[in-house]
Amino acid sequence: MKYELKARQVCFFIIAFLPVTKFFSLSCVLATCAKEDMWLSGAFSLFIDFITIATLTFFCKNERRDFFTILEDGLGKVGKNAVLIFYCAFFLLKSAVPVVEQKDFIESTLYLNMPNIVYFLPFFVFAFFLATKRLRALGRSADALFLITLSGSLIILVLSTLGADFSALLPVGANGIGNVLLGSYQTFGWFSDGAYFLFFIGNYGVKKGDVKKILLSFLLYAVIVIFFLMVFYGVFSYTAFREKFPLTEMPSYSTVISSVGRFDYLGIVFILCSSLFSVSLPLFFASKILNEVFNIKKGYVAPLLVTGILLAVVLLSERFTHFIDILYTEYLPAAFLLFGNILPLFIPLLKRRKYELKKD
């Protein structure tokens, strides 16, 4: 059987695409809620994602049907389409703030005197192009970019560590479990990545040892993100809640920068290259859902629709930034948790239910 992906590419997908969206405004939101315990909030969210991804990965070992077929077998065509419509909305919402923060970061780091959406339009062209491709395009992109992500993360973290005071993280748990959980809850939109793995079901073969490699890849990704959060607070401490875009500021506190110049910009460029794909992922999967639900034959229609919707959101963000932030961190986290982590856990039960009905 010929698969769209290889297990190796699933590992690289985790390393290449999942960490980079956590390097921008996520840190600021976590610091506002949990202060020096922000890394515990991040670790808790990562643990929830790990449970979801591990469940789906073990399920893939013996499953040859894809996500769409499993839904139709278990819920019927109407039930399948209803669930998929909700997932399409989930992916569009999930993409909103990461895309807006990418735009704001680029405008900030390029020091544009007159910021204009025109400077960011090439992203939508790229997202549209990627969404017209098949799943194997993501696998090949992961093959090419996982070293780019690792290199960029290493450069930023090494340079930033030299200027960090890790004693600022002590005492651990000083803010209480309530604030830690609140930080995790308000940032589910940046996590909830288990939904991506629904679309990997039945699309890659699992050989002996592959499950272990995938889970180890997730652990590497988790270590990178948690260490980034710890370094972030070690650098900024009590002013961390003000630092919306830490990538350019964190390394600048290192004495090495004054000697070798802004070498960290190389790491930032690497991360931006990978984030171009990362923030496009929800649009990619939303397009595939629309194609399935409405049986769209022309490959450009669904990508054009979802990128057009996101472009409208970005234009509205110019005037309603605060409202979008409130919506993302206070009203939508429960939906992100439901569709990104909870519902995927029931996918294996659909298979069991069908088997039991046939047996009866």
C-alpha positions, 0 to 999 in steps of 0.5 A: 500500500502506498502512503502519503507520508512516512513515519519518519516524516511524521517525526520531522513534522513534529520537530519542524512545525510545532515548536515555532508557533510557540516562540512569539506572543504565547510567552507574554500571555503565559507570563501574564497569568503564571509569572515565573511558573509560566513554564509549568503552564506550558508543560501542562498543555504539552502533556495534554497534547502528548496524551492525544498524539500518543493515543492517535499514534498507537491507533495508527498501528493497525488502522488503514482507513483515513479520518474521513472514512472512520467518521463516515463508518461510525457516524454516517455521512451526515454525522461525518459532515457535521463534525468536519464543518466544526473542525473547519471552523476550529482550524480557521479560528486556530490560525487567526492569532498566529497569523496576526502575530506573525504579521505584527512581528515582521512589521516590528522587526523590519522597523517599518515606519508605515506598516501596511498589509501589502508587506504581508500579502505574500504569506497569503499567496504561499498559504493558498499555494500550500493548501492546493497540495496533497498531504505528501507536500507537508511530509517533504517540507518537514524533511527539508525544514526540521534541521532549519527549525532545530538550528534556529532554535539552538541559535536563539536558545544558546545566545539567550541562555547566556543572558538569563537569570534562572534564579528568577524561576524560583520558587517553583509553584509560588503562584499556585496551581490555579494560576498555572492552570489558568495560563494553560487554559488561556493558551490552548489556542497555541497548543491543541495540535492533536487535531493535525494527527487526525489527518495522518490516520491511515496515511502512513505505515507504522513499523516496529519502533516507529511509535517510539520514534514519534513519541520521542520526537514529541518529547524533543519538541516539548523540551525545546518549548519548555526550555524556551519559556524558562529562558524567556522568564530568566531574561525578562523576569518581572517585565516578561508580561510586556514582551510580546515578541521576545525573539529579537530581544532575548539574545540581545542581553547576551554579552556575545552579541556585542562581540560577534554582532546580531548573529541571532538574526540568522536563527530568527530567519530560520524560525520564520522560514519554518513558521511560514509553514506552521501558521499555514497548517490550519488553512491546509487542513481546513481546505481538505475538509471543505473539499471532502464535505462539499465534494469540490473538484477544482483544487483552488476553490477551497484554498481561495475561500479559507485564505480569503476568510483569514485575510479578512480577519487580519484586516479586521485585526487592525481595528479590533486587536484587543477584541480578537485577543480576548476572544482567543484567550477567554472565550475560545480555549474550551473549544480548542481543547474540545476539538484539539484534544478531547474529541480525537481521543474518541476516534478509536472508539468509533472503530470499536463501536462499529466492530461491536455492532457487526459482531452483534 
